[in-house]
Amino acid sequence: MIATNAVLRPLGLGDIDGLLARLLAQASDEALAHAALVALQGAQRYWQRHGFEARSLQDAAERERLASYGAGALYMARPVSVH
């Protein structure tokens, strides 16, 4: 879960868009190939606007973990641009 509060705002992390930008920049700095998340409560469209796409999970254990988030949970991922 991504949560923010007023203490993080001066660091550019007070809103979800700012936090996501920082997380993706860090992933790029670390040369990660992709970023992934579990979209909950109908948030698929929001994450799609940020380049995430629904992905199927081939491994039964991964599908079971995804199901533990509840109905409608969706695994999504996107490539990370490397600086």
Summary of the structure (lengths in Angstrom):
residues: 83
radius of gyration: 13.9
end to end distance: 26.2
largest distance: 42.1
contacts: 179
relative contact order: 0.20
helix: 41%
strand: 17%
